[in-house]
Amino acid sequence: MNKEYKPIACGLHDELELRALRKSKVELSFTDESNSIQTISCVIADIFSKDKVEYLKTDVGFIIRLDDLVVVDNITFNKHC
C-alpha cells in the first residue's frame, strides 16, 4: 500500500543533512512496513528524492522514507511542512 508522502519540517531535514555531512553515528527510530517501530544505530549515507518522496539511506542498508522517521538522536520527527 502506498501512503501519501508528507514532507518533514525544513528544520528536521537540516538536522538530517548535518548528520549525514558529519558522517556521525546516529540512533534513529522509524515505522516499518508492518507499522512497528524499529530503532537502529547507523550513519546516514545519503538523503535523496525519488518519485516526489524523500528517503535516507543508511550505512547498514536501510532505506527509510523521511516521513516514517519517529526519533533521530532524541529529536522527535512528528512535524510536517
MMTF fields as JSON, N, C-alpha, C and O atoms, coordinates in Angstrom:
{
  "mmtfVersion": "1.0.0",
  "mmtfProducer": "UNKNOWN",
  "numBonds": 323,
  "numAtoms": 324,
  "numGroups": 81,
  "numChains": 1,
  "numModels": 1,
  "chainsPerModel": [1],
  "groupsPerChain": [81],
  "chainIdList": ["A"],
  "bondAtomList": [4, 2, 8, 6, 12, 10, 16, 14, 20, 18, 24, 22, 28, 26, 32, 30, 36, 34, 40, 38, 44, 42, 48, 46, 52, 50, 56, 54, 60, 58, 64, 62, 68, 66, 72, 70, 76, 74, 80, 78, 84, 82, 88, 86, 92, 90, 96, 94, 100, 98, 104, 102, 108, 106, 112, 110, 116, 114, 120, 118, 124, 122, 128, 126, 132, 130, 136, 134, 140, 138, 144, 142, 148, 146, 152, 150, 156, 154, 160, 158, 164, 162, 168, 166, 172, 170, 176, 174, 180, 178, 184, 182, 188, 186, 192, 190, 196, 194, 200, 198, 204, 202, 208, 206, 212, 210, 216, 214, 220, 218, 224, 222, 228, 226, 232, 230, 236, 234, 240, 238, 244, 242, 248, 246, 252, 250, 256, 254, 260, 258, 264, 262, 268, 266, 272, 270, 276, 274, 280, 278, 284, 282, 288, 286, 292, 290, 296, 294, 300, 298, 304, 302, 308, 306, 312, 310, 316, 314, 320, 318],
  "bondOrderList": [1, 1, 1, 1, 1, 1, 1, 1, 1, 1, 1, 1, 1, 1, 1, 1, 1, 1, 1, 1, 1, 1, 1, 1, 1, 1, 1, 1, 1, 1, 1, 1, 1, 1, 1, 1, 1, 1, 1, 1, 1, 1, 1, 1, 1, 1, 1, 1, 1, 1, 1, 1, 1, 1, 1, 1, 1, 1, 1, 1, 1, 1, 1, 1, 1, 1, 1, 1, 1, 1, 1, 1, 1, 1, 1, 1, 1, 1, 1, 1],
  "groupList": [{"groupName": "MET", "atomNameList": ["N", "CA", "C", "O"], "elementList": ["N", "C", "C", "O"], "formalChargeList": [0, 0, 0, 0], "bondAtomList": [1, 0, 2, 1, 3, 2], "bondOrderList": [1, 1, 2], "singleLetterCode": "M", "chemCompType": "L-PEPTIDE LINKING"}, {"groupName": "ASN", "atomNameList": ["N", "CA", "C", "O"], "elementList": ["N", "C", "C", "O"], "formalChargeList": [0, 0, 0, 0], "bondAtomList": [1, 0, 2, 1, 3, 2], "bondOrderList": [1, 1, 2], "singleLetterCode": "N", "chemCompType": "L-PEPTIDE LINKING"}, {"groupName": "LYS", "atomNameList": ["N", "CA", "C", "O"], "elementList": ["N", "C", "C", "O"], "formalChargeList": [0, 0, 0, 0], "bondAtomList": [1, 0, 2, 1, 3, 2], "bondOrderList": [1, 1, 2], "singleLetterCode": "K", "chemCompType": "L-PEPTIDE LINKING"}, {"groupName": "GLU", "atomNameList": ["N", "CA", "C", "O"], "elementList": ["N", "C", "C", "O"], "formalChargeList": [0, 0, 0, 0], "bondAtomList": [1, 0, 2, 1, 3, 2], "bondOrderList": [1, 1, 2], "singleLetterCode": "E", "chemCompType": "L-PEPTIDE LINKING"}, {"groupName": "TYR", "atomNameList": ["N", "CA", "C", "O"], "elementList": ["N", "C", "C", "O"], "formalChargeList": [0, 0, 0, 0], "bondAtomList": [1, 0, 2, 1, 3, 2], "bondOrderList": [1, 1, 2], "singleLetterCode": "Y", "chemCompType": "L-PEPTIDE LINKING"}, {"groupName": "PRO", "atomNameList": ["N", "CA", "C", "O"], "elementList": ["N", "C", "C", "O"], "formalChargeList": [0, 0, 0, 0], "bondAtomList": [1, 0, 2, 1, 3, 2], "bondOrderList": [1, 1, 2], "singleLetterCode": "P", "chemCompType": "L-PEPTIDE LINKING"}, {"groupName": "ILE", "atomNameList": ["N", "CA", "C", "O"], "elementList": ["N", "C", "C", "O"], "formalChargeList": [0, 0, 0, 0], "bondAtomList": [1, 0, 2, 1, 3, 2], "bondOrderList": [1, 1, 2], "singleLetterCode": "I", "chemCompType": "L-PEPTIDE LINKING"}, {"groupName": "ALA", "atomNameList": ["N", "CA", "C", "O"], "elementList": ["N", "C", "C", "O"], "formalChargeList": [0, 0, 0, 0], "bondAtomList": [1, 0, 2, 1, 3, 2], "bondOrderList": [1, 1, 2], "singleLetterCode": "A", "chemCompType": "L-PEPTIDE LINKING"}, {"groupName": "CYS", "atomNameList": ["N", "CA", "C", "O"], "elementList": ["N", "C", "C", "O"], "formalChargeList": [0, 0, 0, 0], "bondAtomList": [1, 0, 2, 1, 3, 2], "bondOrderList": [1, 1, 2], "singleLetterCode": "C", "chemCompType": "L-PEPTIDE LINKING"}, {"groupName": "GLY", "atomNameList": ["N", "CA", "C", "O"], "elementList": ["N", "C", "C", "O"], "formalChargeList": [0, 0, 0, 0], "bondAtomList": [1, 0, 2, 1, 3, 2], "bondOrderList": [1, 1, 2], "singleLetterCode": "G", "chemCompType": "PEPTIDE LINKING"}, {"groupName": "LEU", "atomNameList": ["N", "CA", "C", "O"], "elementList": ["N", "C", "C", "O"], "formalChargeList": [0, 0, 0, 0], "bondAtomList": [1, 0, 2, 1, 3, 2], "bondOrderList": [1, 1, 2], "singleLetterCode": "L", "chemCompType": "L-PEPTIDE LINKING"}, {"groupName": "HIS", "atomNameList": ["N", "CA", "C", "O"], "elementList": ["N", "C", "C", "O"], "formalChargeList": [0, 0, 0, 0], "bondAtomList": [1, 0, 2, 1, 3, 2], "bondOrderList": [1, 1, 2], "singleLetterCode": "H", "chemCompType": "L-PEPTIDE LINKING"}, {"groupName": "ASP", "atomNameList": ["N", "CA", "C", "O"], "elementList": ["N", "C", "C", "O"], "formalChargeList": [0, 0, 0, 0], "bondAtomList": [1, 0, 2, 1, 3, 2], "bondOrderList": [1, 1, 2], "singleLetterCode": "D", "chemCompType": "L-PEPTIDE LINKING"}, {"groupName": "ARG", "atomNameList": ["N", "CA", "C", "O"], "elementList": ["N", "C", "C", "O"], "formalChargeList": [0, 0, 0, 0], "bondAtomList": [1, 0, 2, 1, 3, 2], "bondOrderList": [1, 1, 2], "singleLetterCode": "R", "chemCompType": "L-PEPTIDE LINKING"}, {"groupName": "SER", "atomNameList": ["N", "CA", "C", "O"], "elementList": ["N", "C", "C", "O"], "formalChargeList": [0, 0, 0, 0], "bondAtomList": [1, 0, 2, 1, 3, 2], "bondOrderList": [1, 1, 2], "singleLetterCode": "S", "chemCompType": "L-PEPTIDE LINKING"}, {"groupName": "VAL", "atomNameList": ["N", "CA", "C", "O"], "elementList": ["N", "C", "C", "O"], "formalChargeList": [0, 0, 0, 0], "bondAtomList": [1, 0, 2, 1, 3, 2], "bondOrderList": [1, 1, 2], "singleLetterCode": "V", "chemCompType": "L-PEPTIDE LINKING"}, {"groupName": "PHE", "atomNameList": ["N", "CA", "C", "O"], "elementList": ["N", "C", "C", "O"], "formalChargeList": [0, 0, 0, 0], "bondAtomList": [1, 0, 2, 1, 3, 2], "bondOrderList": [1, 1, 2], "singleLetterCode": "F", "chemCompType": "L-PEPTIDE LINKING"}, {"groupName": "THR", "atomNameList": ["N", "CA", "C", "O"], "elementList": ["N", "C", "C", "O"], "formalChargeList": [0, 0, 0, 0], "bondAtomList": [1, 0, 2, 1, 3, 2], "bondOrderList": [1, 1, 2], "singleLetterCode": "T", "chemCompType": "L-PEPTIDE LINKING"}, {"groupName": "GLN", "atomNameList": ["N", "CA", "C", "O"], "elementList": ["N", "C", "C", "O"], "formalChargeList": [0, 0, 0, 0], "bondAtomList": [1, 0, 2, 1, 3, 2], "bondOrderList": [1, 1, 2], "singleLetterCode": "Q", "chemCompType": "L-PEPTIDE LINKING"}],
  "groupTypeList": [0, 1, 2, 3, 4, 2, 5, 6, 7, 8, 9, 10, 11, 12, 3, 10, 3, 10, 13, 7, 10, 13, 2, 14, 2, 15, 3, 10, 14, 16, 17, 12, 3, 14, 1, 14, 6, 18, 17, 6, 14, 8, 15, 6, 7, 12, 6, 16, 14, 2, 12, 2, 15, 3, 4, 10, 2, 17, 12, 15, 9, 16, 6, 6, 13, 10, 12, 12, 10, 15, 15, 15, 12, 1, 6, 17, 16, 1, 2, 11, 8],
  "groupIdList": [1, 2, 3, 4, 5, 6, 7, 8, 9, 10, 11, 12, 13, 14, 15, 16, 17, 18, 19, 20, 21, 22, 23, 24, 25, 26, 27, 28, 29, 30, 31, 32, 33, 34, 35, 36, 37, 38, 39, 40, 41, 42, 43, 44, 45, 46, 47, 48, 49, 50, 51, 52, 53, 54, 55, 56, 57, 58, 59, 60, 61, 62, 63, 64, 65, 66, 67, 68, 69, 70, 71, 72, 73, 74, 75, 76, 77, 78, 79, 80, 81],
  "secStructList": [7, 7, 7, 7, 7, 7, 7, 5, 7, 2, 2, 2, 2, 2, 2, 2, 2, 2, 2, 2, 2, 2, 6, 7, 3, 3, 3, 3, 3, 3, 3, 7, 6, 6, 1, 7, 3, 3, 3, 3, 3, 3, 3, 3, 3, 3, 3, 3, 3, 3, 6, 6, 3, 3, 3, 3, 3, 3, 6, 6, 1, 7, 3, 3, 3, 4, 4, 4, 3, 3, 3, 3, 6, 6, 3, 3, 7, 7, 7, 5, 7],
  "xCoordList": [0.841, 0.0, 0.885, 1.798, 0.622, 1.378, 0.61, -0.505, 1.219, 0.58, 1.099, 2.192, 0.313, 0.71, 1.897, 1.917, 2.891, 4.075, 3.771, 3.17, 4.195, 4.056, 5.452, 6.133, 5.903, 7.267, 7.498, 6.615, 8.71, 9.045, 9.38, 9.656, 9.35, 9.675, 11.11, 11.992, 11.334, 12.648, 13.753, 14.865, 13.461, 14.462, 14.893, 16.062, 13.958, 14.278, 15.116, 16.034, 14.792, 15.57, 17.007, 17.953, 17.165, 18.501, 19.297, 20.493, 18.633, 19.302, 19.82, 20.928, 19.027, 19.46, 20.658, 21.622, 20.59, 21.691, 22.984, 24.057, 22.891, 24.068, 24.703, 25.923, 23.883, 24.402, 24.998, 25.995, 24.391, 24.931, 26.28, 27.216, 26.377, 27.613, 28.748, 29.883, 28.435, 29.441, 29.778, 30.767, 28.963, 29.16, 29.203, 29.933, 28.4, 28.37, 27.344, 26.338, 27.612, 26.712, 25.472, 25.574, 24.299, 23.038, 22.207, 22.391, 21.309, 20.321, 18.995, 18.557, 18.361, 17.089, 16.03, 16.301, 14.805, 13.639, 12.712, 12.54, 12.122, 11.231, 10.137, 10.275, 9.057, 7.953, 8.197, 8.398, 8.184, 8.431, 7.118, 6.053, 7.215, 6.06, 4.928, 3.763, 5.253, 4.223, 3.718, 3.015, 4.083, 3.665, 4.263, 3.715, 5.392, 6.14, 7.276, 7.763, 7.687, 8.797, 10.093, 10.215, 11.058, 12.392, 13.377, 13.219, 14.378, 15.434, 16.768, 17.063, 17.574, 18.88, 19.935, 19.619, 21.175, 22.316, 23.035, 23.368, 23.276, 23.828, 24.447, 24.409, 25.011, 25.462, 24.545, 24.244, 24.105, 23.278, 24.204, 25.039, 24.056, 24.927, 24.454, 25.273, 23.138, 22.607, 21.189, 20.468, 20.8, 19.413, 19.051, 19.752, 17.95, 17.606, 16.095, 15.339, 15.672, 14.265, 14.067, 14.922, 12.924, 12.54, 11.018, 10.322, 10.515, 9.066, 8.359, 7.3, 8.938, 8.381, 8.286, 7.478, 9.118, 9.204, 10.666, 11.556, 10.922, 12.29, 12.641, 11.824, 13.899, 14.391, 15.756, 16.447, 16.134, 17.529, 18.014, 17.269, 19.286, 19.932, 20.961, 21.7, 21.011, 21.961, 23.14, 23.089, 24.191, 25.369, 25.13, 25.951, 24.025, 23.71, 22.633, 22.082, 22.334, 21.474, 19.999, 19.24, 19.574, 18.17, 17.926, 18.773, 16.768, 16.283, 14.947, 14.006, 14.877, 13.745, 13.127, 13.828, 11.815, 11.111, 11.256, 11.164, 11.485, 11.675, 10.417, 10.516, 9.229, 8.011, 7.715, 6.724, 8.56, 8.446, 9.355, 9.286, 10.208, 11.085, 10.258, 9.308, 10.63, 9.941, 10.861, 10.464, 12.103, 13.08, 14.465, 14.815, 15.248, 16.65, 17.456, 17.277, 18.344, 19.165, 18.341, 18.69, 17.265, 16.369, 15.601, 15.019, 15.59, 14.778, 13.534, 13.641, 12.364, 11.109, 10.757, 10.755, 10.465, 10.143, 8.646, 8.221, 7.847, 6.407, 5.836, 4.622, 6.726, 6.26, 6.447, 7.505, 5.404, 5.443, 5.312, 4.84, 5.734, 5.598, 4.15, 3.827],
  "yCoordList": [-1.18, 0.0, 1.243, 1.361, 2.137, 3.389, 4.478, 4.83, 5.01, 6.128, 7.432, 7.484, 8.485, 9.797, 10.308, 10.203, 10.865, 11.391, 12.748, 13.61, 12.931, 14.21, 14.725, 14.183, 15.759, 16.284, 16.67, 17.21, 16.376, 16.737, 18.232, 18.866, 18.77, 20.184, 20.463, 19.619, 21.635, 22.006, 21.918, 21.489, 22.319, 22.253, 20.822, 20.57, 19.891, 18.485, 17.948, 17.153, 18.387, 17.995, 18.496, 17.779, 19.721, 20.288, 19.45, 19.228, 18.985, 18.14, 16.852, 16.413, 16.246, 15.018, 15.289, 14.524, 16.391, 16.728, 16.982, 16.583, 17.635, 17.908, 16.604, 16.448, 15.686, 14.405, 13.586, 12.888, 13.671, 12.966, 13.562, 12.829, 14.878, 15.565, 15.199, 14.979, 15.138, 14.821, 13.325, 12.932, 12.502, 11.043, 10.522, 9.584, 11.157, 10.747, 9.634, 9.558, 8.786, 7.697, 8.301, 9.159, 7.854, 8.333, 7.143, 6.014, 7.419, 6.419, 6.923, 8.025, 6.108, 6.545, 5.476, 4.277, 5.952, 5.082, 5.447, 6.62, 4.425, 4.637, 3.582, 2.519, 3.891, 2.957, 2.122, 2.666, 0.797, -0.082, -0.436, 0.078, -1.324, -1.678, -2.31, -2.194, -2.975, -3.615, -2.686, -3.118, -1.414, -0.371, -0.565, -0.081, -1.277, -1.427, -0.413, -0.004, -0.017, 0.927, 0.155, -0.673, 0.436, -0.152, 0.943, 2.101, 0.575, 1.505, 0.897, -0.258, 1.701, 1.238, 2.304, 3.484, 1.874, 2.77, 2.692, 1.602, 3.841, 3.831, 5.182, 6.117, 5.268, 6.524, 6.793, 5.884, 8.027, 8.39, 8.534, 9.437, 7.642, 7.627, 8.592, 9.151, 8.798, 9.644, 10.059, 9.345, 11.216, 11.688, 12.002, 12.756, 11.422, 11.595, 11.58, 11.184, 12.016, 12.017, 11.078, 10.963, 10.407, 9.555, 9.58, 9.308, 9.904, 9.952, 10.838, 10.473, 11.992, 13.003, 12.537, 13.055, 11.557, 11.083, 11.172, 10.794, 11.678, 11.804, 10.607, 10.116, 10.151, 8.981, 9.271, 10.206, 8.446, 8.419, 6.987, 6.03, 6.872, 5.567, 5.49, 6.445, 4.354, 4.174, 3.325, 2.645, 3.38, 2.561, 1.079, 0.243, 0.743, -0.656, -1.208, -2.281, -0.457, -0.973, -0.624, -1.05, 0.127, 0.529, 1.73, 2.617, 1.755, 2.931, 3.281, 2.488, 4.482, 4.869, 6.159, 7.137, 6.142, 7.378, 8.365, 7.986, 9.63, 10.62, 10.788, 11.077, 10.613, 10.759, 9.526, 9.51, 8.495, 7.339, 7.463, 6.635, 8.492, 8.704, 9.11, 9.886, 8.578, 8.895, 9.729, 10.78, 9.245, 9.937, 9.751, 8.657, 10.831, 10.756, 11.492, 12.692, 10.758, 11.35, 12.189, 13.334, 11.626, 12.272, 13.474, 14.233, 13.661, 14.707, 14.027, 13.14, 14.44, 13.847, 14.371, 15.58, 13.463, 13.8, 13.653, 12.787, 14.491, 14.414, 15.671, 15.87, 16.511, 17.765, 17.699, 17.317, 18.078, 18.085, 19.512, 20.392, 19.735, 21.065, 21.372, 22.445],
  "zCoordList": [0.0, 0.0, 0.0, 0.818, -0.889, -0.958, -0.235, -0.62, 0.817, 1.518, 0.952, 0.388, 1.102, 0.614, 1.419, 2.645, 0.719, 1.377, 1.988, 1.347, 3.246, 3.942, 4.231, 5.102, 3.524, 3.735, 5.196, 5.862, 5.676, 7.051, 7.118, 6.099, 8.316, 8.523, 8.077, 8.238, 7.525, 6.982, 8.032, 7.723, 9.263, 10.327, 10.618, 10.909, 10.543, 10.754, 9.595, 9.796, 8.399, 7.22, 7.355, 7.028, 7.836, 8.057, 9.063, 8.877, 10.128, 11.126, 10.493, 10.8, 9.613, 8.931, 8.028, 8.017, 7.266, 6.358, 7.119, 6.668, 8.258, 9.088, 9.569, 9.524, 10.022, 10.491, 9.348, 9.534, 8.174, 7.005, 6.602, 6.283, 6.618, 6.262, 7.221, 6.797, 8.496, 9.522, 9.576, 10.195, 8.932, 8.955, 10.391, 10.711, 11.244, 12.64, 12.85, 12.145, 13.819, 14.172, 14.811, 15.688, 14.372, 14.919, 15.389, 14.934, 16.29, 16.663, 16.129, 16.46, 15.301, 14.748, 14.891, 14.815, 15.103, 15.194, 14.048, 13.715, 13.452, 12.322, 12.315, 12.919, 11.629, 11.471, 10.233, 9.147, 10.384, 9.241, 8.523, 8.866, 7.52, 6.697, 7.5, 7.119, 8.605, 9.431, 10.536, 11.449, 10.44, 11.385, 12.779, 13.769, 12.847, 14.087, 14.097, 13.043, 15.275, 15.379, 15.562, 16.465, 14.695, 14.783, 15.186, 14.8, 15.954, 16.328, 15.905, 16.211, 15.192, 14.737, 15.02, 15.172, 15.086, 15.197, 13.854, 13.39, 13.232, 11.88, 11.541, 12.342, 10.352, 9.76, 8.572, 7.799, 8.429, 7.272, 6.078, 6.038, 5.104, 3.932, 2.857, 2.128, 2.745, 1.673, 2.011, 2.708, 1.513, 1.559, 0.124, -0.55, -0.348, -1.764, -1.967, -1.08, -3.148, -3.538, -4.709, -5.588, -4.707, -5.827, -5.922, -4.944, -7.093, -7.323, -6.299, -5.788, -6.002, -5.099, -3.64, -2.868, -3.27, -1.894, -1.475, -2.238, -0.246, 0.249, 1.13, 1.909, 0.974, 1.691, 2.285, 1.878, 3.264, 3.675, 3.556, 3.767, 3.212, 3.098, 4.205, 4.441, 4.887, 5.979, 5.534, 4.509, 6.319, 6.036, 6.321, 5.944, 6.976, 7.264, 6.331, 6.576, 5.245, 4.191, 4.247, 3.376, 5.232, 5.291, 4.385, 4.279, 3.732, 3.011, 3.652, 3.627, 4.227, 5.064, 4.524, 4.265, 4.361, 3.997, 5.149, 6.316, 4.814, 5.872, 6.714, 7.906, 6.118, 6.915, 7.771, 8.5, 7.694, 8.583, 9.805, 10.714, 9.835, 10.984, 12.197, 12.086, 13.35, 14.595, 15.491, 15.994, 15.686, 16.53, 15.915, 15.473, 15.89, 15.481, 16.546, 16.755, 17.216, 18.285, 19.256, 19.544, 19.755, 20.726, 20.177, 20.951, 18.861, 18.239, 17.67, 16.824, 18.131, 17.678, 16.285, 16.051, 15.374, 13.991, 13.753, 12.989, 14.401, 14.211, 13.566, 13.53, 13.061, 12.459, 10.953, 10.451, 10.255, 8.791, 8.292, 9.011, 7.051, 6.44, 6.18, 5.67]
}
